[in-house]
Amino acid sequence: MNKVIPVGIGIAVIVVIAMAAGFIGYEVEPTPSAIPIDQPFSISSSELEQQMTLDPNLVVIDMRNSNSYVDGHIAGSSVDVMEGATLDKRIKTMFGRIPEVTQNMHVVLVGDSQSSALNSAQIMNDAGIKTSFLVDGIQSWDENLSTKMTPTVTSSEELYEQLQNQDDVYLLDVREPSELEVTMISGSKNIPLADIFIEENLSEIPTDKPVVIICGSGNRATIATYELAQHGIDFQVLEGGIIAWDAYLDENNLPKH
């Protein structure tokens, strides 16, 4: 990999930006002190292809919009915005919920172009997450792109209709067991977020049907897709999480599931 000239964003600046972006109020724990990584690294498509077979800690995140991802993406990659307040939120949750996984993780960001991913890669490196960006973005990928039959997110209304129609979906709740006492969708399987990154637990999750991932607001569910995508699991995130689910049921006077 070739080092890239630092963008020059310091930790102090990142902290100020994070406060302005509104860290307060997210469903995460405070970020512990992290060792910043000086520079983001570029990675070519050929290097990435090789690393995806060799590095078990590699996570590939597609930063394009969901429609572009569904139409064609690198097999094994997940999809996430990873910009602005969303990026700040992911970093805090990753260090708060899965610190050991995060410290060993190598993230590769894929954008429409190189520039769209470089800045986010720098911010993640400053936060202590080893992050690279794909040189020239998705256009540089020489291999065939994978497509996806289902959307990457589903609304509470869509999920309710699926359950009413008894569609064959697998409900995966990645919240902590203590959170399930408030609301849990009937028939869902609970595997807390940290346990998703333990490979033997993935054998419980089917690969032949859509998996709808549920958490409090959609934040932890999105992070869970990083691991599920690597194993070819067809994921959908419940948009807005259990908060949106409860609100939908209440607004429509529907029984709790």
Residue, then its C-alpha position, 0 to 999 in steps of 0.5 A: m500500500n502507498k502512503v498518502i499525504p496527510v490531510g492535516i486534520g488533528i485530533a483537537v479539530i475532530v473533537v470540536i467537529a464531533m461536538a458540533a455534529g451532536f454526539i450527545g443523545y446517541e445510543v452509544e458509550p463514550t469513546p475511550s482514548a485511542i491512538p491516532i493513525d497518522q495517515p490514511f493508506s491507499i489500496s488498489s483494487s488488486e491489493l484489495e482483492q488479495q487482502m479480502t482472502l487473506d485478512p480476517n479483520l478486513v471490513v469493506i464499506d461502500m459509501r455510495n447510496s443504497n440504490s447504487y450498492v444494490d445495482g452493483h457492489i464488491a462482493g463481501s462489502s457492506v454499505d454505509v454513509m460514513e460521513g458527517a454525523t453518521l461517521d461520528k456516530r459509527i466511530k463512537t458505537m464501534f469503540g463503545r460496543i466492540p472495542e477489541v474488534t475495532q482495534n484489530m479492524h482494517v476498514v477499506l472505504v469505497g466511494d464513487s471516486q477516491s476523493s469521496a472516501l479519503n476524508s472519511a478515511q482520515i477521520m477514522n484513522d485520527a480516531g484510531i481505526k486503521t482505514s484505507f480508501l480504494v484508489d479511484g473508487i468503485q470504477s477501479w474494481d476489475e472484477n464483476l460486481s455483485t447485485k442484491m435482490t433486496p433493498t438494504v433497509t426496510s421500513s416498519e410498515e414494510l416489515y409489518e406487512q411481511l410478517q402479516n403475509q408470513d414472508d420467509v424472513y429472519l429477524l435478528d435483534v442485535r441489542e443487549p438482552s436487557e433491552l429486550e424486556v421493553t420491546m421485542i418483535s415476536g419470532s426474532k433471534n437475539i445475538p448482541l452486536a459484539d457476538i455477531f463478530i464471533e464467527e461461530n455465532l454466524s452459523e445460526i444465521p441463514t444465508d438463504k433468506p433475507v435477514v432483517i437486523i433490529c436494534g434501538s435506532g438502526n445504528r448497531a444494526t448497520i455495524a452488524t452488516y459489516e460482518l454479515a456482508q463478508h459471509g454472504i448474508d442478505f441483510q436488511v436494516l430495520e430503518g429507525g430500529i425498534i423505536a420506529w417500530d413501536a411508533y408505527l404500531d402505536e400510530n396505527n393502533l396495532p398490537k405489539h409483536 
